[in-house]
Amino acid sequence: MIQIHILAFLAFSILFLATCRRYIYEIRNISLWSPFSPHKPQLLVLHVPVRI
């Protein structure tokens, strides 16, 4: 049982870090996007539930 918990924790950590990296990367690039870009709201909506 202990090994299963460790593997689950590692998998969760990798997914969480990967998601945060993409989220931070997109926040940095918002200034490069036009304010009326159709992709920005969709990306934020997709990533916020994953982070939570």
JOCORCOR-V827679 format. One record per helix or strand of 3 or more residues. SS is the DSSP state (helix for helix, strand for strand). FROM is the first residue (numbers start at 1). TO is the last residue. If there is no record, write none. Layout:
SS:FROM:TO
SS:FROM:TO
//
This chain:
helix:2:32
helix:38:51
//
